[in-house]
Amino acid sequence: MSKLPLSVAIITYNEEDIIGRTLEAVKDIASEIIVVDSHSTDRTREIAKSYGAKVYVEDWKGYAGQKNSALEKCTQEWILFLDADEVVSEELKESIKRELQNPKADGYLINRRTYYLGKLLKYTWQPEWRLFLVKRSSNPRWEGEPHARLTIKSTNIKKLRGDLIHFPYKNIREHFSKSLNYAYQTALYYKSKGKKFHIYNLLVNPVWAFTREYILGLAFLDGIRGFIIGFSYFFSTFAKYIYLWELNQQNDRRERNHTGL
């Protein structure tokens, strides 16, 4: 089949375990694959190049900065943004092919479903509609840290059929390790915005985070997997605010040293 006027944009760091599956799913529809890599030490770049990707090695600029760098390198009329651990399903691929033959919008929301500890989740994080496919002329831009969000200068946005399958964690250890990292990145962002720690952040926010995901978000219907995910929100929220407390303390000490107090 002829390829679509489509660029696939991906940022990577040590993704050799999954990136081959991600690229395999889009290699026959994408005219261009752009990979911005943050100095991977494994075979990520080599695997990406074997699929014809244009690979750029750049220092880490934050999630939004890195994704925007990939965006700026895309040359096709349409851009599909993927993370290296996201795989386009066959149904989604067919939807993209049909839609780009006769586009009816400037951007398309795609539902992402998570594969977690050996099973595709039915309720947790569902539905998770996100803007992933956009027209380059709609001025797309990634904003926010650490959970960057894609925006466009248009309200003409529609939904596509088919799921994007997300493989975020190989195991529980990796899940909670990433949760700690996101918590720290968020604390750094809060500090940069002048946000201060308050004790109620530790007493209220983690409980609310768990309640929101596990009960209101229906994660309890996914059994033990849902409970683990719910608890991870309690854990990461608690960590986020103790990191913020630590950063505030370090800042206060520097100010005291500067003033000689």
N, C-alpha and C positions, 0 to 999 in steps of 0.2 A: 504494500500500500504506500501511497505518497505521504510524506510527512506533513504535519500541520505547521502553520506559521506560529510556532510555539517554542518559547524558551523555557526550560526547566532550570530553576535557580535553587541551589543547595549550599548551605554552609556546613563545614565538617571539622571534626577533630577526633582522630582515632576511631573510625567507623568501619573498619575492615570486616567486622562480623555481619553487618547489615546492608551496607551501601550497594553491594552487588544486586541484592534483591530489589532494592529501591529503583536502581537504574534499569534493571531488566524489564520492569513493568512499564517504563516510559520510552525506552530506546526506539521503538518503532513508530512513535507518534511525534516525538520532539525533533524539530529541526536543529536545535541547539541545546546543549547542557552546559550550564555554568556552575562550577564548583569553586567556592572560596574556602580555602583550607587554612586552619590556624596552626601550622607547623606540626602536623600529625607525625608521630614516631612509628606508626605501623604502615600497612600497605594501602591505606586509604587512597592516596593520590594515584598510585599505580593501578588500582582497580578502576578508579574513575576514568583514567586515561584509556583503559582498555575498552570502555564503552563510548569512546569518542568525545569525552567531556573536555572542555577548556578549563584547565585547572590553574588557579591563582593562589599563591601562598602569601598570606598577609598576617600581620600581628593582630591580636584580638582587640576589637574596638567596641565590645559590648554587643548584645544580641541585635539590637536595632542597627547599630553601625555596620556590623558584619553583613546583615541581610541587605541593607541599602547598598553596600558595596557590590554585592552580587547583582542586585537589581540594575545598577548603573551599567553593568557589563552586558546586559541582555540586548539583543538587536531585533528580535522578532516582534510581530504585532501583538502577540499574547504572551503572558508570563504566568507559569505555574510555579508557585513557591512550595517547596517540600523541605522537611527536615530529613536527615539521612536515615532516620528510623521510621519513616512513613512510606507505605506501599500503596500505590493506586490499584484498587480492585478492578476486575474485568468489567463490572457494571459501570463503574465510574469512568473507566477508559472509553467505553462506548458512548457514554453521555458526553464526554469532552469532544469526541470525534464528531458526533452529530451536531452539537451546539456550535462548534467553531466553523462548521460549513455554512451556517446561517445564524450568526450571533444576534441575540435579542437583548443583550445587556452589556454594560461596561465592566461588570465584575460578577463573579459567581461564588456563592457560598457552598461549601462542601462539608458534609458531616463526617467527623473523625470518630472512629471507634477504636477502643484500646484493647489490645491483646495483652493479658496480664497473668503471669504465673501459669501458663499453659492453657488459657481459656480466653475466648473473646467475650468481653463484658457486655451484658445486655442492658443494664440500668445505670451503672456508674458513669458519670460524665456524658449522659445521653439525654437529649441530643446535644451535640457539640458542633454547631454550625460555625464555620470560620471562613473568612474571605481568603481564598488561596489562589484563585484564577482571575487575572485582571488584564484589561487592555492597557498596553504600555502608554497610550496617549491619554489615559485617565489620570495621569500624574500620581501613580502609586507611591506610597512612602511608609516605611516602618517606624513606629514611634513607641517609646516606653521601655523601661527596664525593670526587672529582668524578663518579664513576659511581654515581649514586643507584639504590637498589634498593627496589622496592615490596614491602611486607609487609602481611599481614592477620592478624587474630586468629582464625584458623581453619586447620585442616589438611585441610578438605574442598575440595581443589583438583584439577581435572581438566584434560585437554588438549583443545584444539579442532583440528579439521581445517582445513587451509588456511594459507597463509603471509601474513605481514606483510612487504611488500617495502620494503627499506630503501635509500634513495638518499643515502648520507652525504657523498659528495664529488663535485664536478663534474669535478675533475681532480687530478693528482698534487700540484700546488702547494697546492691547498686541503687535501688530505689531510695533507701534512706541516705545514702551518700550524696545522691543528687539533691535530695530534699535539703540537706544541710548546706550544700553549695548555693542553691537558690535562696535559702534563708539569709545567707551571708550577703549575697549580691543585693537582695532587697534591702537589707539593713544599711548597706553602703549607699544605696539610692535614697533611702529615707534621710540619712545623715546629710547627704548633699543638698537635700531640700530643706534642711533645718529642722527636721522632725525630732522631737524629744521623747525619751522614754518615760513612761508613767507605770507605776506598779500595777494598776488595773489592767494594763496590757497583758500581763502574765496571768491574771486571775480570770479575765473575761474573754479575751480574744481567742485563746486556744480552744476553749470550750465551745464558743460560737462556731469556730472553723470546723470542729468535729461534727457538731449538730447540723450545720448547713450541708455538709457533704454526705454524712452517713444517714441522717434521717430525712431532712428536706430534699436532698439530692437522690434519695432512694437507693443509696449504695448498699443498704442492709439487704436488699433483694438479691444481691450478688454473693451472699454468704460470707465465708471467711475472707475472700478476696476484697469484698466491699468493706469489711471491718478493718482490714489492714490499711486500705487506702484512707478510710475515715480517720484512723489513728495517725496516719502520716501527716494529715493536715493539722492535727493537734500538735504533733511533734515539731513540724516545720514552723508553725506559727509561734510556739514557745521559743524555739531557737532564734527566730527572726528578732524577737524583742530582747532576748538576753544579749544577742550580738549588738543590737542598737544601744543597749545599756552600756556594754563594754566600749563601744565606739564613742559614746558621749563621755564616759569616764576618761578615756584617753585624751579627748579634746579638752576637757576641763583641766587635766594635769598640765597639758601644754600651755594653756592660757595662764595657769598659776605660775609656771616656770618663767613664762615671758614677762609677767608683771613682778616677779620676784617675791610672791607671797608664799 
